[in-house]
Amino acid sequence: MPLRLFLTSGDLMADRRFEFARDLQLKGDLPAAADLIEQAIELAPDFTSAWFTLGEIRQQLGERDKAIAAFREARRCDPGDQHGARLHLIRLGDTEMAEMPKAYVQALFDQYAPRFEHTLVNDLGYRAPSLIFKAVLAARGAAKKPALFKRAVDLGCGTGLAAAAFARQVDHFIGIDLSPGMIKEARATALYAELEVADMIEGLRSKADASANLVVAADAFVYLSDLAPVLTEARRVLVSGGVLAFTLETHDGSGIVLGEGLRYAHAAEYVRGALAKAGLKLLTLEPASPRIENNEPVRGIVVVAEKT
């Protein structure tokens, strides 16, 4: 995973105490780490990284109310929420389900970009692009339609792994990603005719009606809670008969949950309903693990739908 985000307090002494506290946290001495973090906060009351880390430590200590208070302070100090404190507040039951802060997602993947592909493929057994590719080929084959597409949009394109999987099937690939760092990596592949720094929904909204034959999202919708907006825009952008294919993490319950890995998991029935409401015809919804996490396959599904 990416390096830990650190936002300096602007006070050298506070930053140093924070560094010492992080060392203690990593060594498991949580009470001492909390004490040092609080000293750093006394020196720099708006020290976002310190408040966020204090929230983590309090959570590790089982001190829910104190953890919530610290995460709230982290959000106060940084309304953009680059650390993702809101996600921890959701997990703690203090805040209702909400979309991820854009600043958090961008910061996460900007840090991750240089090592993203190596880590995913070599360490986590990442295979979402190949799952989507095989599912699309199977769905098109079953319908006796060619799996060749003039224009495709890759949502949350990352470093270009989905474009690589579909390279022989697509004439003109458009990549959209919120992270400038990821777009830089994707540009180096020369797989895309166009690349755009934007979130997935904004990127689709900039595209004309019926301007794409294929829309793919490999492991990208896990950063969206409500799928309705992106599905609606994808349908608008697709030509009649166009294909939408994506992977998701899933769970046994209903609706949407925010998992321990701070990614959304969508129940299969929620996905079926969201596709139907968006006016998309479901072709494929199958169990498929996109990667390994903590030495276990992540529960997921691969979905292929069509604009009729």
CORGI-V750726 format. One record per residue. N is the residue number from 0. SS is DSSP state (A for helix, B for strand, O for the rest). PSI is psi in whole degrees, 0 to 359 (NA if undefined). Layout:
n->{N/N}
ss->{SS/SS}
psi->{PSI/PSI}
//
This chain:
n->{0/1/2/3/4/5/6/7/8/9/10/11/12/13/14/15/16/17/18/19/20/21/22/23/24/25/26/27/28/29/30/31/32/33/34/35/36/37/38/39/40/41/42/43/44/45/46/47/48/49/50/51/52/53/54/55/56/57/58/59/60/61/62/63/64/65/66/67/68/69/70/71/72/73/74/75/76/77/78/79/80/81/82/83/84/85/86/87/88/89/90/91/92/93/94/95/96/97/98/99/100/101/102/103/104/105/106/107/108/109/110/111/112/113/114/115/116/117/118/119/120/121/122/123/124/125/126/127/128/129/130/131/132/133/134/135/136/137/138/139/140/141/142/143/144/145/146/147/148/149/150/151/152/153/154/155/156/157/158/159/160/161/162/163/164/165/166/167/168/169/170/171/172/173/174/175/176/177/178/179/180/181/182/183/184/185/186/187/188/189/190/191/192/193/194/195/196/197/198/199/200/201/202/203/204/205/206/207/208/209/210/211/212/213/214/215/216/217/218/219/220/221/222/223/224/225/226/227/228/229/230/231/232/233/234/235/236/237/238/239/240/241/242/243/244/245/246/247/248/249/250/251/252/253/254/255/256/257/258/259/260/261/262/263/264/265/266/267/268/269/270/271/272/273/274/275/276/277/278/279/280/281/282/283/284/285/286/287/288/289/290/291/292/293/294/295/296/297/298/299/300/301/302/303/304/305/306/307}
ss->{O/O/O/O/O/O/O/O/O/O/O/A/A/A/A/A/A/A/A/A/A/A/A/A/A/A/A/O/O/A/A/A/A/A/A/A/A/A/A/A/A/A/A/O/O/O/O/A/A/A/A/A/A/A/A/A/A/A/A/A/O/O/O/A/A/A/A/A/A/A/A/A/A/A/A/A/A/O/O/O/O/O/O/O/A/A/A/A/A/A/A/O/O/O/O/O/O/O/O/O/O/A/A/A/A/A/A/A/A/A/A/A/A/A/A/A/A/A/A/A/A/A/A/O/O/O/O/A/A/A/A/A/A/A/A/A/A/A/A/A/A/A/O/O/O/O/O/O/B/B/B/B/B/B/B/O/O/O/O/O/A/A/A/A/A/O/O/O/O/B/B/B/B/B/B/B/B/O/O/A/A/A/A/A/A/A/A/O/O/O/O/O/O/B/B/B/B/O/O/A/A/A/A/A/A/O/O/O/O/O/O/B/B/B/B/B/B/O/O/O/A/A/A/O/O/O/O/A/A/A/A/A/A/A/A/A/A/B/B/B/B/B/B/B/B/B/B/B/B/O/O/O/O/O/O/B/B/B/O/O/O/O/O/B/B/B/O/A/A/A/A/A/A/A/A/A/A/A/O/B/B/B/B/B/B/B/B/O/O/O/O/B/B/O/O/B/B/O/O/B/B/B/B/B/B/B/B/O}
psi->{168/162/151/132/133/125/114/149/343/357/115/317/318/318/321/320/324/315/316/320/319/321/316/321/314/331/353/3/77/317/317/323/317/319/316/322/317/325/319/321/327/323/328/87/339/30/92/311/326/315/317/315/324/320/316/315/315/323/318/327/356/18/79/310/319/325/315/315/319/316/325/320/323/320/323/317/331/87/333/338/57/334/343/35/327/323/321/325/325/314/328/357/16/337/143/160/133/167/157/143/130/322/326/311/317/314/319/310/336/321/324/334/310/334/2/304/316/316/313/310/314/328/328/5/39/130/21/315/319/325/315/315/311/322/320/315/318/317/318/322/319/329/2/42/148/145/53/135/132/311/132/147/127/106/132/52/339/226/357/18/324/320/324/320/323/12/322/351/346/133/322/108/132/125/135/128/144/339/117/327/319/319/322/316/319/322/325/341/338/23/343/137/330/144/143/132/107/160/168/317/315/319/317/322/338/356/148/157/143/47/0/147/340/136/126/152/96/108/28/326/351/350/10/136/292/118/348/311/317/325/320/316/322/318/317/319/332/146/165/129/358/159/138/129/137/164/155/160/152/174/171/344/209/158/220/138/155/114/173/330/9/42/150/141/132/129/148/319/326/316/316/314/319/320/317/316/329/353/26/141/122/126/320/134/103/148/137/127/123/340/175/142/130/39/17/144/133/131/126/177/151/135/135/130/165/144/118/NA}
//
